[in-house]
Amino acid sequence: MINNLSSKALDEKYFNSIRYFSHLLQGTKRSDFIAELSEHNIYLAAQCLMSAEKNDILEHNLKTKAAILANDFNNTEKSAKGFLALGEFESYEIILKLLTSITKPNNVHQQIFNKIFSESDSFIYLKFFDVIIKVNQPSLITYLISAFNKEIIVTTDNKESLKNILNYFLDNKLYNLFRLFIDKFELSSELSFILNKDTIEIIQSLKGQASYKSVKLCYYLASGNNIFDTYSPRYFVEQAVQHNAKKALMFALRVCIRHNLSSIPEIDSVVYAHLQQVTSKSTKKNRKLINALIRSGLIKYADNNELMKKNIAIFLMDNSITVKTNDELEELFESNLQPDFDHSSLFHNSKTILELFDNYFDNRIIERKIKIEEVIKVAITRFDSSYKEISLILRKYEFNGEIYVKKDFGCYIISKELNTFKYPFIHYKQIYEEDSEHKYESLNVGDKVRFRIIGINQESFRINTSCLSQFRPIDSNN
């Protein structure tokens, strides 16, 4: 047998040797070895068994053990190994049962997914996705999209799985997830092949949906496939305004600004009506709506409409914002709502939100003066993205830095690879696992860490992060 199996079974550099050793054994010696191995690494044991002769009793025992480990969500490392072992056995019914028991998905499940798919290829990933959509938990699906950072190459073998996933999004009106999925895995050019429909047919199938998000998705598809000769930007503006919801109006304004549209009767009538209500009743709801529209570009939209500008100026002055002239209105818009840099070709050439961040990080040495918060503003205004969607996309990038300030509740990081207005923050629970021998108290200012972005605090606009490398600091000597 192998000496120190308990430690070697957890060290990746020994995995191939262990699998080879298992292959050399026969009969009960192999079964006993695999059973012992399962006490330390259930996933590795499952791989060894699946490459050996059939042993129904041992397979049953390993499946039972894997299910128990997978269900222990508090131990993310063992839970991930349990799910991977079940995947190795193709026990997707057991996986479905375990995931169905999750009533409130949280960051722990995200961590488990991250660990599972750091060791998996796209075949396993899509198999898991088939299970997840049966669970019908949008939050888990969001975690699943975020967790896999490898390429998915569309083939005749995986086309059906991809088609089922995309149709699930459409059938359940999960339009934001549809967009996030095809953006992350760069599937826009393959949509017609996957769904057996061209873009115009997809848009036609979504017409008349109750949610403005369907209009938003249709616009995104039309923009990505350059079919504005069939469905003009104005068409999407008119469709969005019909929903008469705040976010729909904000979206419509952004489209107008993007395509230099103005004096759209459907928008003008809504804006005038709410401005009138604000000046006469000054209700909190109406003030919030006008403020939201201003953030979405109302001042720029009203550039050639003197009456609307005057009404906006009155609203701003009534809300303790001193604005006297049209130039000051423009200055207010430019200083508060636009990024603090000129859009270089780096950003003009970005056709998707994923491409925007890829271009930014690929060119970060050249564009070092540009802060990540400014790029996030571009993503919000140009691609009509949400903080949640941006946070999920940013998880794929990794950075090196060091602890700059240490507090009881966490640390602030300084990094030459991530240019920010405010120091990124790591909560102490995102630094070490509970069972790690390395405790938070042992971390010191100046310690090197590797981290990724996991969220954006919408109130403070501070970047929140999580440590990588098994939640341990980087050896400063490396």
ABEGO torsion letter per residue (X at the ends): XBBGAAAAAABAAAAAAAAAAAAABBEAAAAAAAAAAAAABAAAAAAAAAABBBBAAAAAAAAAAAAAAAABAABAAAAAAAAAAAAAAGBAAAAAAAAAABABBBAAAAAAAAAAAAABBAAAAAAAAAAAAAAGBAAAAAAAAAABABBBBBBAAAAAAAAAAAAAAAAAGBAAAAAAAAAAAGAAAAAAAAAGBBAAAAAAAABGBABAAAAAAAAAAAAAAGAAAABBAAAAAAAAAAAGBAAAAAAAAAAAAAAGBBGBAAAAAAAAAAAAAAAAAGBAAAAAAAAAAAAAGAAAAAAABAAAAAAAAAAAAAAGBBBABAAAAAAAAAAAABBABBBBAAAAABABAAAAAAAAAAAAAAAAABBAAAAAAAAAAAAGBBAAAAAAAAAABBBBBBBABBBAAEBBBBBAABBBABBBBBBAAAABBAABABBAAABBBGBBBBBBBABBBAAAGBBBBBBBGGGBBBBAAX
